[in-house]
């Protein structure tokens, strides 16, 4: 199986930046896709950005230009660089890995104050 550990969340003011990390362990060579999702209280979980094992990326329409997903294969880690943060970005951010099945991380809280 695959295990995911997220980190890098925190409290920032509007306009600030955060860099989230998702470290994978286990059957890492079986992973074909990893993505970042977010969920605010009472709201549906939604895709933020994804990246394939080949390096192709996709983003939610409201994300592109502010957020960037990347990976470091040597560290088995995927990152989400978030710039120009807005209060509406406040949510728990989750990492997801797809292989023969799927694994979700525990989530990391991002809070953006006005």
ABEGO torsion letter per residue (X at the ends): XBBBBBBGBEBBBBGBBBBBBBBBBEBAAABABBBBBBBBBGBBBBBABBBBAAGBBBBBAAABGABBBBBBAAAGBBBBBBBGBBAAABBBBBBBBBBABBBBBAEBBBBBBX
